[in-house]
């Protein structure tokens, strides 16, 4: 199965660009003000794989920022889902983010593939995109359309509302966020 992987941030403050036909002044969304009392994270990170076979998405939010450890957890989870469907290889197309090309993630993929050869499951075949060429990844426009679809023009969404709207927009069953390992 070919999959296109990427991470994105779903922000509670900055509104996405919207385009619409309008008489007179164009429609604009302003930036939401920061809440001095907090109110949750300003943005939440999400990892996703756009499936070439079905056009569907595999999504997991993560607590904190995307790092090598959360990438490993996400890949392990995605391979588990695909193996349950009988998929034997995930051809993973992704960019050159630091947490994708790290030695830690490369070693994890090697160990994962070794375990799969011995015990079965879904192997990973990495296919990196050229540097500074995000437009080559078909998941990028999915993120843009998703951000436009979940926007609330009159108020700031909570992190839980963002997660719920993202899962609903992409037609994905909600999952627990990946925990960021400490240490």
C-alpha positions in Angstrom: 0.0 0.0 0.0 1.4 3.4 -0.9 0.9 6.1 1.7 1.8 9.8 1.8 2.8 10.8 5.3 3.1 14.2 6.9 2.5 16.1 10.1 0.5 19.3 10.5 -0.5 21.8 13.3 -4.1 22.5 13.9 -4.0 26.0 15.5 -6.6 27.6 17.7 -5.4 31.1 17.0 -4.4 31.7 13.3 -7.3 31.3 10.9 -6.7 29.6 7.5 -6.9 31.5 4.3 -10.4 31.4 2.8 -11.5 32.5 -0.6 -15.0 33.5 -1.6 -16.9 35.6 -4.1 -18.1 38.7 -2.4 -19.6 42.0 -3.4 -17.5 44.9 -2.0 -14.8 44.1 0.6 -13.5 40.5 0.5 -14.4 38.2 3.4 -11.6 37.8 5.9 -11.1 35.9 9.1 -9.2 37.6 11.8 -6.7 36.0 14.1 -8.2 34.8 17.4 -6.9 36.7 20.4 -4.9 34.8 23.0 -6.7 34.0 26.2 -4.7 35.4 29.1 -6.0 32.5 31.3 -4.6 29.9 28.9 -7.5 27.7 27.7 -5.4 24.9 26.2 -2.6 24.6 23.7 -2.3 27.2 20.9 -2.0 24.4 18.4 -2.1 20.6 18.4 0.1 18.4 16.2 -1.3 15.6 14.1 0.4 12.9 12.0 -1.4 11.5 9.0 -1.0 9.0 6.2 -3.1 9.6 3.0 -3.8 6.1 1.6 -3.4 5.8 -2.1 -5.5 2.6 -2.3 -8.7 4.1 -0.6 -8.1 7.8 -0.5 -8.7 7.6 3.2 -6.6 8.9 6.0 -4.9 7.3 9.0 -4.7 10.1 11.7 -3.2 10.4 15.2 -2.9 13.6 17.2 0.1 13.8 19.5 0.7 15.6 22.8 3.5 18.0 22.4 5.4 18.4 19.1 6.3 15.8 16.5 9.7 14.2 17.4 11.4 10.9 16.5 9.7 9.0 19.3 6.2 10.0 18.3 7.0 9.3 14.7 8.0 5.7 15.7 4.8 5.3 17.7 2.7 6.6 14.8 4.4 4.3 12.3 4.0 1.3 14.6 0.3 2.1 15.0 -0.3 2.6 11.3 1.5 -0.6 10.4 -0.6 -2.4 13.0 -3.8 -1.1 11.3 -2.5 -2.0 7.9 -1.3 -5.5 8.9 -4.8 -6.1 10.3 -6.1 -5.5 6.8 -3.7 -7.9 5.3 -1.3 -5.3 3.9 2.3 -6.6 3.9 4.2 -3.4 2.8 3.7 0.3 3.4 5.5 2.3 0.8 5.8 5.5 2.7 6.4 8.8 0.8 7.3 11.6 3.2 9.4 14.8 3.4 12.8 15.4 5.0 11.6 16.6 8.4 14.3 16.2 11.0 12.3 13.6 12.8 11.9 11.6 9.6 15.5 11.4 8.6 16.9 11.0 12.1 19.2 8.0 12.8 16.8 7.0 15.6 13.8 6.7 13.2 15.9 4.9 10.5 17.1 2.4 13.1 13.6 1.9 14.3 12.4 1.2 10.8 15.2 -1.4 10.3 14.3 -3.1 13.6 10.6 -3.0 12.7 11.2 -4.6 9.3 13.4 -7.3 10.9 10.6 -8.1 13.4 8.1 -8.2 10.5 10.3 -10.6 8.5 10.5 -12.9 11.6 6.9 -12.7 12.9 4.8 -11.2 10.2 3.1 -7.8 9.8 3.5 -4.8 7.6 7.0 -3.7 6.5 7.9 -0.1 5.7 9.6 1.0 2.5 10.7 4.6 2.9 10.6 6.9 -0.2 11.7 10.4 0.8 10.6 13.4 -1.3 13.2 15.9 -2.6 14.2 18.6 -0.1 11.9 21.7 -0.2 9.3 20.1 -2.4 6.2 19.8 -0.2 3.9 20.3 -3.2 4.8 16.8 -4.4 3.1 15.3 -1.3 -0.7 14.8 -2.0 -1.5 15.0 1.7 -0.6 18.7 1.8 -3.8 19.9 0.0 -5.8 17.6 2.3 -4.5 19.5 5.3 -5.3 22.8 3.7 -8.9 21.8 2.9 -9.3 20.3 6.3 -8.3 23.5 8.0 -10.7 25.5 6.0 -13.5 23.0 6.7 -13.2 23.0 10.5 -12.8 26.7 11.0 -15.1 28.6 13.3 -15.2 32.3 12.2 -16.7 33.7 15.5 -14.7 32.0 18.2 -11.7 30.0 19.1 -12.2 26.2 19.2 -11.0 24.1 22.1 -8.4 21.4 21.4 -11.1 18.7 21.8 -13.4 20.5 19.3 -10.5 20.6 16.8 -9.8 16.9 17.2 -13.5 16.0 16.9 -14.0 18.2 13.8 -10.8 16.8 12.1 -11.8 13.2 12.7 -15.3 14.0 11.4 -14.1 15.9 8.3 -11.8 13.0 7.3 -14.2 10.3 8.2 -11.8 8.7 10.7 -12.7 7.0 13.9 -11.3 9.0 16.9 -8.1 7.7 18.6 -6.3 8.7 21.7 -3.4 11.1 21.2 0.1 9.7 21.1 1.9 10.5 24.3 5.2 12.3 24.1 7.9 10.2 25.9 9.9 12.1 28.5 13.6 11.4 28.7 
